[in-house]
Amino acid sequence: MKKGLILIALTLMTLAGCAPATPDPVVSKVGTASVTSVQPRAVTAEVTGRIRVNVTTATVMLDKDGKFVSVNIDVAQNDGTFDATGVVLTADAAPTKKEKGDAYNMKGSSAIGKEWYEQIAALEEWMIGKTLAEVKALPVTDGKVTSDLKSSVSVTVTDYLAAVEKAVAAAVELQDVAKVGAHSVTTIQKRDASAETAGRIRVNTTYVGVALDADGKVLHAFIDVAQNDGLFGVDGVVTSAVAAPTKKEKGDAYNMKGQSAIGKEWYEQAEALEAWMVGKTLTEVKALPLTDGYITDGQDLKSSVSISVTDYLAAFEKAYNAAK
């Protein structure tokens, strides 16, 4: 009897020793950030006045050694034009440079005969497997690549490298990331100049970065808005056109809390929405009940998010669908 018990015990010990060990989670870091430039143009007899806003976004994924696994760079470039009396002529949101594809129409004027999206894909691919220090060591003169990479990338890379560096600085540690995606949605608000009020072109670029697990559930979501204004008078003269920090970067200085029905700043509400998305699929996020863009009464999330979420959910959906 004792021998039988000993044999059973030895068998169980052997089986336990042979049981497959639970694999350690794969640890990585994912971050999203942006860099903005604003280019004003004065009215002349030949050209209309213009406010051009360039929002360069970057979403990156790094492995445990700090090497790039995924890099997504894009630019939301949007214009508003006005005449010599301060009347807005055009103010229509445009697709991003990647979305435009061949329609961006840079190939004909490119010294290397490559479109913007082809050049940015080459830059992204070059970064894979490198650390941030190695990427920052890329030889550049006046914003242009001077190494062998210049045969594939002739565009100015200053803002692209700056956005990637900011994204790395903002990266958070995650486990078992299967896909990473990024995208943006832009709206433009216009106002003609008058004797009392300056004319304004306001460009709002909402951008989102997401990390998903193997089941398509959100591990991490990052939402921010680059809101930038260009002001001009009734004479068509530009009076202000300076790039602003994003809404998250402004923090409490965005100064929405005093006007908020729930007493929360913009970044606090955006973070609550991000946290709510974690663990959900796209279908579940899209099922959030809304009324005119606002979370419907009776939803628990409404106590934390009182702002209109239309653009945030639209950018999230685009980022989710673009994940790879």
C-alpha contacts under 8 A as a table, 3 or more apart, distances in Angstrom:
res1	aa1	res2	aa2	distance
1	M	4	G	5.16
1	M	5	L	6.44
2	K	5	L	5.16
2	K	6	I	6.21
3	K	6	I	5.06
3	K	7	L	6.18
4	G	7	L	5.10
4	G	8	I	6.22
5	L	8	I	5.10
5	L	9	A	6.12
6	I	9	A	5.07
6	I	10	L	6.12
7	L	10	L	5.08
7	L	11	T	6.09
8	I	11	T	5.05
8	I	12	L	6.20
9	A	12	L	5.19
9	A	13	M	6.18
10	L	13	M	5.06
10	L	14	T	6.11
11	T	14	T	5.06
11	T	15	L	6.14
12	L	15	L	5.09
12	L	16	A	6.04
13	M	16	A	5.07
13	M	17	G	6.15
14	T	17	G	5.06
14	T	18	C	6.28
15	L	18	C	5.05
15	L	19	A	6.19
16	A	19	A	5.23
25	P	175	Q	5.86
25	P	176	D	5.86
26	V	175	Q	5.43
26	V	176	D	4.91
26	V	177	V	7.59
27	V	63	D	6.81
27	V	64	K	5.86
27	V	173	E	6.91
27	V	174	L	5.82
27	V	175	Q	4.61
27	V	176	D	6.37
27	V	177	V	7.96
28	S	61	M	6.86
28	S	62	L	5.57
28	S	63	D	4.59
28	S	64	K	5.40
28	S	173	E	5.72
28	S	174	L	5.45
28	S	175	Q	6.24
28	S	176	D	7.64
28	S	177	V	7.29
29	K	61	M	5.54
29	K	62	L	5.07
29	K	63	D	6.52
29	K	64	K	7.57
29	K	171	A	5.50
29	K	172	V	5.12
29	K	173	E	4.33
29	K	174	L	5.73
30	V	59	T	7.27
30	V	60	V	5.62
30	V	61	M	4.45
30	V	62	L	6.47
30	V	168	V	7.58
30	V	171	A	4.72
30	V	172	V	5.52
30	V	173	E	6.72
30	V	174	L	7.26
30	V	211	A	7.30
31	G	59	T	5.59
31	G	60	V	5.43
31	G	61	M	6.69
31	G	167	A	4.74
31	G	168	V	5.71
31	G	169	A	7.47
31	G	170	A	5.22
31	G	171	A	3.61
31	G	172	V	6.26
31	G	209	G	7.52
32	T	57	T	7.38
32	T	58	A	5.63
32	T	59	T	4.26
32	T	60	V	6.53
32	T	166	K	7.62
32	T	167	A	4.49
32	T	168	V	7.57
32	T	170	A	6.58
32	T	171	A	6.95
32	T	208	V	7.66
32	T	209	G	5.86
32	T	222	F	6.84
33	A	57	T	5.87
33	A	58	A	5.62
33	A	59	T	6.71
33	A	163	A	6.02
33	A	164	V	7.38
33	A	166	K	5.69
33	A	167	A	4.60
33	A	170	A	7.14
34	S	55	V	6.56
34	S	56	T	5.38
34	S	57	T	4.30
34	S	58	A	6.19
34	S	163	A	5.17
34	S	166	K	7.24
34	S	167	A	7.53
34	S	226	A	7.96
35	V	55	V	5.89
35	V	56	T	5.20
35	V	57	T	6.62
35	V	159	D	6.42
35	V	162	A	7.00
35	V	163	A	5.45
36	T	53	V	7.17
36	T	54	N	5.57
36	T	55	V	4.50
36	T	56	T	6.14
36	T	226	A	7.62
36	T	243	A	5.99
36	T	244	A	7.62
37	S	53	V	6.04
37	S	54	N	5.28
37	S	55	V	6.73
37	S	242	V	7.68
37	S	243	A	5.53
38	V	51	I	7.08
38	V	52	R	5.67
38	V	53	V	4.58
38	V	54	N	6.28
38	V	228	N	7.93
38	V	241	A	6.17
38	V	242	V	6.03
38	V	243	A	5.53
39	Q	50	R	7.98
39	Q	51	I	5.97
39	Q	52	R	4.95
39	Q	53	V	6.39
39	Q	241	A	7.17
40	P	49	G	7.66
40	P	50	R	5.67
40	P	51	I	4.60
40	P	52	R	6.16
40	P	230	G	7.47
40	P	238	V	7.11
40	P	241	A	6.24
41	R	48	T	7.95
41	R	49	G	5.26
41	R	50	R	4.85
41	R	51	I	6.41
41	R	238	V	7.64
42	A	48	T	7.30
42	A	49	G	4.77
42	A	50	R	6.77
42	A	236	G	7.25
42	A	237	V	6.18
42	A	238	V	6.45
43	V	46	E	7.95
43	V	47	V	5.97
43	V	48	T	4.89
43	V	49	G	4.10
43	V	50	R	7.65
43	V	82	F	7.85
43	V	83	D	6.54
43	V	84	A	5.98
43	V	236	G	6.12
43	V	237	V	6.97
44	T	47	V	5.29
44	T	48	T	6.51
44	T	49	G	7.43
44	T	84	A	7.86
45	A	48	T	7.92
48	T	81	T	6.28
48	T	82	F	5.94
48	T	83	D	5.48
48	T	84	A	7.54
49	G	81	T	5.40
49	G	82	F	5.06
49	G	83	D	5.93
49	G	84	A	7.45
49	G	236	G	6.79
49	G	237	V	7.96
50	R	79	D	6.63
50	R	80	G	5.64
50	R	81	T	4.30
50	R	82	F	6.31
51	I	79	D	5.63
51	I	80	G	5.30
51	I	81	T	6.41
51	I	201	I	6.90
51	I	230	G	5.87
51	I	241	A	7.45
52	R	77	Q	7.01
52	R	78	N	5.66
52	R	79	D	4.42
52	R	80	G	6.60
53	V	76	A	7.87
53	V	77	Q	5.73
53	V	78	N	5.38
53	V	79	D	6.47
53	V	203	V	7.05
53	V	228	N	7.28
54	N	75	V	6.44
54	N	76	A	5.77
54	N	77	Q	4.46
54	N	78	N	6.62
55	V	75	V	5.48
55	V	76	A	5.10
55	V	77	Q	6.41
55	V	205	T	7.33
55	V	226	A	7.20
56	T	73	I	7.15
56	T	74	D	5.80
56	T	75	V	4.37
56	T	76	A	6.49
56	T	159	D	6.70
56	T	160	Y	6.66
56	T	163	A	6.65
57	T	72	N	7.97
57	T	73	I	5.70
57	T	74	D	5.47
57	T	75	V	6.20
57	T	160	Y	7.83
57	T	163	A	6.18
57	T	207	Y	7.57
58	A	71	V	7.11
58	A	72	N	5.51
58	A	73	I	4.58
58	A	74	D	6.75
58	A	160	Y	7.52
58	A	163	A	5.55
58	A	164	V	5.42
58	A	167	A	6.20
58	A	182	A	8.00
59	T	71	V	5.96
59	T	72	N	5.21
59	T	73	I	6.79
59	T	164	V	7.22
59	T	167	A	6.14
59	T	181	G	7.62
59	T	182	A	6.32
59	T	209	G	6.17
60	V	68	F	7.07
60	V	69	V	7.62
60	V	70	S	5.50
60	V	71	V	4.56
60	V	72	N	6.38
60	V	164	V	7.09
60	V	167	A	6.41
60	V	168	V	6.80
60	V	171	A	7.85
61	M	68	F	5.88
61	M	69	V	5.40
61	M	70	S	4.93
61	M	71	V	6.58
61	M	171	A	7.95
61	M	180	V	7.47
62	L	65	D	7.54
62	L	66	G	5.21
62	L	67	K	5.13
62	L	68	F	4.48
62	L	69	V	5.32
62	L	70	S	7.09
63	D	66	G	5.28
63	D	67	K	5.41
63	D	68	F	6.51
63	D	69	V	6.31
64	K	67	K	7.46
66	G	131	T	5.70
66	G	132	L	7.57
67	K	128	I	7.19
67	K	129	G	5.20
67	K	130	K	4.97
67	K	131	T	4.45
67	K	132	L	7.34
68	F	71	V	7.00
68	F	127	M	6.44
68	F	128	I	4.84
68	F	129	G	5.19
68	F	130	K	5.68
68	F	131	T	6.26
68	F	132	L	7.85
69	V	128	I	5.53
69	V	129	G	6.37
70	S	124	E	7.89
70	S	128	I	6.55
70	S	180	V	7.61
71	V	124	E	5.54
71	V	125	E	7.78
71	V	127	M	7.47
71	V	128	I	7.39
72	N	124	E	6.78
72	N	181	G	7.87
72	N	182	A	6.98
73	I	120	I	7.10
73	I	124	E	7.35
73	I	160	Y	6.89
73	I	164	V	7.89
74	D	96	T	6.83
74	D	97	K	6.49
74	D	98	K	6.16
75	V	96	T	5.61
75	V	97	K	5.60
75	V	98	K	7.44
76	A	94	A	7.60
76	A	95	P	6.99
76	A	96	T	4.46
76	A	97	K	6.49
76	A	184	S	7.68
76	A	186	T	7.62
76	A	205	T	7.32
77	Q	94	A	7.07
77	Q	95	P	7.94
77	Q	96	T	6.41
77	Q	97	K	7.21
78	N	92	D	7.74
78	N	93	A	6.06
78	N	94	A	5.92
78	N	203	V	7.35
79	D	90	T	7.87
79	D	91	A	6.44
79	D	92	D	7.43
79	D	93	A	7.67
80	G	88	V	7.35
80	G	89	L	7.52
80	G	90	T	5.45
80	G	91	A	4.39
80	G	92	D	7.21
80	G	190	K	7.99
80	G	201	I	6.01
81	T	88	V	5.88
81	T	89	L	5.39
81	T	90	T	5.20
81	T	91	A	6.64
82	F	85	T	7.92
82	F	86	G	5.85
82	F	87	V	5.31
82	F	88	V	4.15
82	F	89	L	4.92
82	F	90	T	7.07
82	F	236	G	7.05
83	D	86	G	5.44
83	D	87	V	5.56
83	D	88	V	6.67
83	D	89	L	6.83
83	D	236	G	5.96
84	A	87	V	7.48
84	A	234	V	7.14
84	A	235	D	5.33
84	A	236	G	4.23
84	A	237	V	7.61
85	T	193	A	7.67
85	T	233	G	7.62
85	T	234	V	4.70
85	T	235	D	4.93
85	T	236	G	5.39
86	G	192	D	5.90
86	G	193	A	4.89
86	G	194	S	7.57
86	G	199	G	6.21
86	G	232	F	6.58
86	G	233	G	5.63
86	G	234	V	4.32
86	G	235	D	5.94
86	G	236	G	4.61
86	G	237	V	7.88
87	V	191	R	7.96
87	V	192	D	4.78
87	V	193	A	6.24
87	V	199	G	7.49
87	V	234	V	7.59
87	V	236	G	7.97
88	V	91	A	7.36
88	V	190	K	6.94
88	V	191	R	6.89
88	V	192	D	5.55
88	V	199	G	7.80
91	A	188	I	6.24
91	A	189	Q	7.42
91	A	190	K	6.65
91	A	201	I	7.45
92	D	187	T	7.80
92	D	188	I	6.49
93	A	186	T	5.95
93	A	187	T	5.66
93	A	188	I	6.00
94	A	186	T	7.59
95	P	98	K	7.91
95	P	99	E	5.59
95	P	100	K	5.97
96	T	99	E	5.04
96	T	100	K	6.20
96	T	184	S	7.99
97	K	100	K	5.14
97	K	101	G	6.59
97	K	104	Y	6.48
97	K	116	W	7.21
97	K	117	Y	7.02
98	K	101	G	5.31
98	K	116	W	7.58
98	K	117	Y	5.41
100	K	103	A	5.12
100	K	104	Y	5.29
101	G	104	Y	5.83
101	G	115	E	7.54
101	G	116	W	7.54
101	G	117	Y	6.09
102	D	105	N	5.67
102	D	106	M	7.82
102	D	107	K	7.91
102	D	115	E	6.45
102	D	117	Y	7.97
104	Y	115	E	7.53
104	Y	116	W	7.31
105	N	108	G	6.88
105	N	115	E	6.95
106	M	109	S	5.57
106	M	110	S	6.02
106	M	114	K	7.40
106	M	115	E	5.36
106	M	116	W	6.44
107	K	110	S	4.99
107	K	112	I	8.00
107	K	113	G	5.03
107	K	114	K	4.88
107	K	115	E	4.55
107	K	116	W	7.53
108	G	113	G	6.45
109	S	113	G	7.41
110	S	113	G	4.94
110	S	114	K	6.17
110	S	115	E	7.44
110	S	154	S	7.56
111	A	114	K	7.99
111	A	154	S	7.15
112	I	151	S	6.61
112	I	152	S	7.10
112	I	153	V	7.99
112	I	154	S	6.94
114	K	118	E	6.09
114	K	119	Q	6.44
114	K	152	S	7.60
115	E	118	E	5.25
115	E	119	Q	6.37
116	W	119	Q	5.18
116	W	120	I	6.17
116	W	155	V	7.75
117	Y	120	I	5.13
117	Y	121	A	6.02
118	E	121	A	5.15
118	E	122	A	6.35
119	Q	122	A	5.11
119	Q	123	L	6.33
119	Q	152	S	5.85
119	Q	153	V	4.92
119	Q	154	S	7.39
119	Q	155	V	7.48
120	I	123	L	4.95
120	I	124	E	6.10
120	I	153	V	7.21
121	A	124	E	5.08
121	A	125	E	6.07
122	A	125	E	5.09
122	A	126	W	6.08
122	A	152	S	6.30
122	A	153	V	6.88
123	L	126	W	5.08
123	L	127	M	6.47
123	L	149	L	7.94
123	L	152	S	7.92
123	L	153	V	6.72
124	E	127	M	5.29
124	E	128	I	6.79
125	E	128	I	5.39
127	M	130	K	5.51
127	M	131	T	7.91
127	M	135	V	6.34
130	K	134	E	5.86
130	K	135	V	6.52
131	T	134	E	5.18
131	T	135	V	6.33
132	L	135	V	4.98
132	L	136	K	6.04
132	L	165	E	7.06
132	L	168	V	7.72
133	A	136	K	5.13
133	A	137	A	6.23
134	E	137	A	5.04
134	E	138	L	6.96
135	V	138	L	5.56
135	V	161	L	7.90
136	K	161	L	7.30
138	L	145	V	7.31
138	L	147	S	7.40
139	P	145	V	6.00
139	P	146	T	5.55
139	P	147	S	5.95
140	V	143	G	5.63
140	V	144	K	5.17
140	V	145	V	4.50
140	V	146	T	5.45
140	V	147	S	7.77
141	T	144	K	5.24
141	T	145	V	6.54
141	T	146	T	6.61
142	D	156	T	7.96
143	G	156	T	4.88
143	G	157	V	5.57
143	G	158	T	5.11
144	K	150	K	7.86
144	K	154	S	6.59
144	K	155	V	6.54
144	K	156	T	4.92
144	K	157	V	6.28
144	K	158	T	7.84
145	V	149	L	6.75
145	V	150	K	5.29
145	V	153	V	7.06
145	V	154	S	6.83
145	V	156	T	7.56
145	V	157	V	7.39
146	T	149	L	7.39
146	T	150	K	5.97
147	S	150	K	5.89
148	D	151	S	6.18
149	L	152	S	5.59
149	L	153	V	6.07
150	K	153	V	4.71
150	K	154	S	5.49
151	S	154	S	7.05
156	T	159	D	7.90
157	V	160	Y	5.16
157	V	161	L	6.14
158	T	161	L	5.51
158	T	162	A	6.25
159	D	162	A	4.94
159	D	163	A	5.99
160	Y	163	A	5.24
160	Y	164	V	6.26
161	L	164	V	5.12
161	L	165	E	6.19
162	A	165	E	5.13
162	A	166	K	6.29
163	A	166	K	5.11
163	A	167	A	6.13
164	V	167	A	4.99
164	V	168	V	6.26
165	E	168	V	5.20
165	E	169	A	6.33
166	K	169	A	5.03
166	K	170	A	6.24
167	A	170	A	5.06
167	A	171	A	6.10
168	V	171	A	5.07
174	L	177	V	6.86
174	L	219	L	7.41
174	L	220	H	7.92
176	D	213	D	6.38
176	D	214	A	7.94
177	V	180	V	7.54
177	V	211	A	6.29
177	V	212	L	5.83
177	V	213	D	5.07
177	V	214	A	7.33
177	V	219	L	7.42
178	A	211	A	7.50
178	A	212	L	5.79
178	A	213	D	4.83
178	A	214	A	5.17
178	A	324	K	7.89
179	K	211	A	5.80
179	K	212	L	5.15
179	K	213	D	6.66
179	K	214	A	7.63
179	K	323	A	5.49
179	K	324	K	4.78
180	V	209	G	7.44
180	V	210	V	5.69
180	V	211	A	4.53
180	V	212	L	6.31
180	V	323	A	4.80
180	V	324	K	5.63
181	G	209	G	5.76
181	G	210	V	5.26
181	G	211	A	6.57
181	G	319	A	4.85
181	G	320	Y	5.76
181	G	321	N	7.43
181	G	322	A	5.27
181	G	323	A	3.61
181	G	324	K	6.34
182	A	207	Y	7.41
182	A	208	V	5.60
182	A	209	G	4.35
182	A	210	V	6.33
182	A	318	K	7.44
182	A	319	A	4.22
182	A	320	Y	7.28
182	A	322	A	6.64
182	A	323	A	6.94
183	H	207	Y	5.74
183	H	208	V	5.67
183	H	209	G	6.82
183	H	315	A	5.99
183	H	316	F	7.38
183	H	318	K	5.76
183	H	319	A	4.58
183	H	322	A	7.48
184	S	205	T	6.57
184	S	206	T	5.39
184	S	207	Y	4.06
184	S	208	V	6.20
184	S	315	A	5.07
184	S	318	K	7.34
184	S	319	A	7.50
185	V	205	T	5.76
185	V	206	T	5.22
185	V	207	Y	6.45
185	V	311	D	6.53
185	V	314	A	7.04
185	V	315	A	5.39
186	T	203	V	7.07
186	T	204	N	5.50
186	T	205	T	4.31
186	T	206	T	6.13
187	T	203	V	6.12
187	T	204	N	5.28
187	T	205	T	6.63
188	I	201	I	7.01
188	I	202	R	5.58
188	I	203	V	4.62
188	I	204	N	6.14
189	Q	200	R	7.89
189	Q	201	I	6.04
189	Q	202	R	5.01
189	Q	203	V	6.56
190	K	199	G	7.71
190	K	200	R	5.69
190	K	201	I	4.83
190	K	202	R	6.29
191	R	199	G	5.16
191	R	200	R	4.97
191	R	201	I	6.63
192	D	198	A	7.40
192	D	199	G	4.52
192	D	200	R	6.65
193	A	196	E	7.99
193	A	197	T	5.85
193	A	198	A	4.70
193	A	199	G	3.57
193	A	200	R	7.22
193	A	232	F	6.81
193	A	233	G	5.50
193	A	234	V	5.18
194	S	197	T	5.14
194	S	198	A	6.27
194	S	199	G	6.98
194	S	233	G	7.28
194	S	234	V	5.89
195	A	198	A	7.74
195	A	234	V	6.98
198	A	231	L	6.03
198	A	232	F	5.61
198	A	233	G	5.21
198	A	234	V	7.44
199	G	231	L	5.46
199	G	232	F	5.01
199	G	233	G	5.89
199	G	234	V	7.47
200	R	229	D	6.55
200	R	230	G	5.61
200	R	231	L	4.59
200	R	232	F	6.44
201	I	229	D	5.62
201	I	230	G	5.23
201	I	231	L	6.66
202	R	227	Q	6.94
202	R	228	N	5.64
202	R	229	D	4.42
202	R	230	G	6.56
203	V	226	A	7.81
203	V	227	Q	5.68
203	V	228	N	5.33
203	V	229	D	6.44
204	N	225	V	6.46
204	N	226	A	5.79
204	N	227	Q	4.46
204	N	228	N	6.63
205	T	225	V	5.48
205	T	226	A	5.12
205	T	227	Q	6.40
206	T	223	I	7.23
206	T	224	D	5.82
206	T	225	V	4.33
206	T	226	A	6.46
206	T	311	D	6.70
206	T	312	Y	6.57
206	T	315	A	6.68
207	Y	223	I	6.01
207	Y	224	D	5.68
207	Y	225	V	6.26
207	Y	312	Y	7.77
207	Y	315	A	6.14
207	Y	316	F	7.96
208	V	221	A	7.03
208	V	222	F	5.40
208	V	223	I	4.70
208	V	224	D	6.69
208	V	312	Y	7.63
208	V	315	A	5.91
208	V	316	F	5.68
208	V	319	A	6.30
209	G	221	A	5.82
209	G	222	F	5.13
209	G	223	I	6.91
209	G	316	F	7.53
209	G	319	A	6.31
210	V	218	V	6.99
210	V	219	L	7.55
210	V	220	H	5.58
210	V	221	A	4.53
210	V	222	F	6.42
210	V	316	F	7.60
210	V	319	A	6.53
210	V	320	Y	6.53
210	V	323	A	7.63
211	A	218	V	6.02
211	A	219	L	5.40
211	A	220	H	5.09
211	A	221	A	6.62
211	A	323	A	7.82
212	L	215	D	7.66
212	L	216	G	5.40
212	L	217	K	5.36
212	L	218	V	4.63
212	L	219	L	5.25
212	L	220	H	7.12
212	L	323	A	7.92
213	D	216	G	5.35
213	D	217	K	5.47
213	D	218	V	6.57
213	D	219	L	6.35
214	A	217	K	7.42
216	G	281	T	5.86
216	G	282	L	7.85
217	K	278	V	7.25
217	K	279	G	5.22
217	K	280	K	5.02
217	K	281	T	4.63
217	K	282	L	7.68
218	V	221	A	6.99
218	V	277	M	6.47
218	V	278	V	4.76
218	V	279	G	5.07
218	V	280	K	5.55
218	V	281	T	6.30
219	L	278	V	5.38
219	L	279	G	6.24
220	H	274	E	7.47
220	H	275	A	7.96
220	H	277	M	7.95
220	H	278	V	6.00
221	A	274	E	5.34
221	A	275	A	7.62
221	A	277	M	7.10
221	A	278	V	7.12
222	F	274	E	6.43
223	I	270	A	6.58
223	I	271	E	7.87
223	I	274	E	7.11
223	I	312	Y	6.94
224	D	246	T	6.81
224	D	247	K	6.45
224	D	248	K	6.11
224	D	270	A	7.69
225	V	246	T	5.63
225	V	247	K	5.60
225	V	248	K	7.43
226	A	244	A	7.58
226	A	245	P	7.05
226	A	246	T	4.50
226	A	247	K	6.52
227	Q	244	A	7.07
227	Q	245	P	7.97
227	Q	246	T	6.39
227	Q	247	K	7.20
228	N	242	V	7.73
228	N	243	A	6.13
228	N	244	A	5.91
229	D	240	S	7.80
229	D	241	A	6.40
229	D	242	V	7.51
229	D	243	A	7.81
230	G	238	V	7.38
230	G	239	T	7.79
230	G	240	S	5.61
230	G	241	A	4.47
230	G	242	V	7.38
231	L	238	V	5.82
231	L	239	T	5.47
231	L	240	S	5.00
231	L	241	A	6.47
232	F	235	D	7.85
232	F	236	G	5.80
232	F	237	V	5.31
232	F	238	V	4.14
232	F	239	T	5.10
232	F	240	S	6.99
233	G	236	G	5.23
233	G	237	V	5.51
233	G	238	V	6.65
233	G	239	T	6.99
234	V	237	V	7.50
238	V	241	A	7.29
245	P	248	K	7.90
245	P	249	E	5.54
245	P	250	K	5.94
246	T	249	E	5.00
246	T	250	K	6.16
247	K	250	K	5.15
247	K	251	G	6.59
247	K	254	Y	6.44
247	K	266	W	7.13
247	K	267	Y	6.94
248	K	251	G	5.22
248	K	266	W	7.43
248	K	267	Y	5.23
250	K	253	A	5.16
250	K	254	Y	5.31
251	G	254	Y	5.83
251	G	265	E	7.53
251	G	266	W	7.56
251	G	267	Y	6.14
252	D	255	N	5.67
252	D	256	M	7.81
252	D	257	K	7.88
252	D	265	E	6.43
252	D	267	Y	7.99
254	Y	265	E	7.51
254	Y	266	W	7.29
255	N	258	G	6.92
255	N	265	E	6.95
256	M	259	Q	5.51
256	M	260	S	6.06
256	M	264	K	7.41
256	M	265	E	5.34
256	M	266	W	6.39
257	K	260	S	4.99
257	K	263	G	5.03
257	K	264	K	4.88
257	K	265	E	4.52
257	K	266	W	7.49
258	G	263	G	6.42
259	Q	263	G	7.39
260	S	263	G	4.91
260	S	264	K	6.12
260	S	265	E	7.40
260	S	306	S	7.49
261	A	264	K	7.97
261	A	306	S	7.07
262	I	303	S	6.67
262	I	304	S	7.10
262	I	305	V	7.95
262	I	306	S	6.89
264	K	268	E	6.11
264	K	269	Q	6.51
264	K	304	S	7.57
265	E	268	E	5.28
265	E	269	Q	6.43
266	W	269	Q	5.20
266	W	270	A	6.15
266	W	307	I	7.96
267	Y	270	A	5.00
267	Y	271	E	6.02
268	E	271	E	5.17
268	E	272	A	6.25
269	Q	272	A	5.05
269	Q	273	L	6.32
269	Q	304	S	5.90
269	Q	305	V	4.91
269	Q	306	S	7.45
269	Q	307	I	7.59
270	A	273	L	5.12
270	A	274	E	6.21
270	A	305	V	7.40
271	E	274	E	4.97
271	E	275	A	6.10
272	A	275	A	5.12
272	A	276	W	6.18
272	A	301	L	7.93
272	A	304	S	6.26
272	A	305	V	6.86
273	L	276	W	5.07
273	L	277	M	6.39
273	L	301	L	7.71
273	L	304	S	7.96
273	L	305	V	6.83
274	E	277	M	5.22
274	E	278	V	6.75
275	A	278	V	5.43
276	W	279	G	8.00
276	W	301	L	7.74
277	M	280	K	5.55
277	M	285	V	6.42
280	K	283	T	7.97
280	K	284	E	5.79
280	K	285	V	6.42
281	T	284	E	5.22
281	T	285	V	6.32
282	L	285	V	5.10
282	L	286	K	6.06
282	L	317	E	6.88
282	L	320	Y	7.09
283	T	286	K	5.19
283	T	287	A	6.23
284	E	287	A	5.10
284	E	288	L	7.10
285	V	288	L	5.71
285	V	313	L	7.94
286	K	313	L	7.39
288	L	295	I	7.39
289	P	295	I	6.05
289	P	296	T	5.60
289	P	299	Q	7.81
290	L	293	G	5.53
290	L	294	Y	5.23
290	L	295	I	4.51
290	L	296	T	4.89
291	T	294	Y	5.23
291	T	295	I	6.28
291	T	296	T	5.51
292	D	308	S	7.93
293	G	308	S	4.96
293	G	309	V	5.67
293	G	310	T	5.00
294	Y	306	S	6.77
294	Y	307	I	6.41
294	Y	308	S	4.67
294	Y	309	V	6.18
294	Y	310	T	7.64
295	I	299	Q	7.03
295	I	301	L	7.45
295	I	302	K	5.69
295	I	305	V	7.47
295	I	306	S	7.04
295	I	308	S	7.52
295	I	309	V	7.60
296	T	299	Q	6.12
296	T	302	K	7.10
297	D	302	K	6.84
298	G	302	K	7.49
299	Q	302	K	5.54
299	Q	303	S	7.92
300	D	303	S	6.03
300	D	304	S	7.88
301	L	304	S	5.42
301	L	305	V	6.06
302	K	305	V	4.98
302	K	306	S	5.86
303	S	306	S	7.08
308	S	311	D	7.92
309	V	312	Y	5.13
309	V	313	L	6.11
310	T	313	L	5.48
310	T	314	A	6.22
311	D	314	A	4.95
311	D	315	A	6.02
312	Y	315	A	5.29
312	Y	316	F	6.05
313	L	316	F	4.89
313	L	317	E	6.09
314	A	317	E	5.20
314	A	318	K	6.39
315	A	318	K	5.12
315	A	319	A	6.14
316	F	319	A	5.06
316	F	320	Y	5.98
317	E	320	Y	5.05
317	E	321	N	6.12
318	K	321	N	5.24
318	K	322	A	6.13
319	A	322	A	5.06
319	A	323	A	6.23
320	Y	323	A	5.31
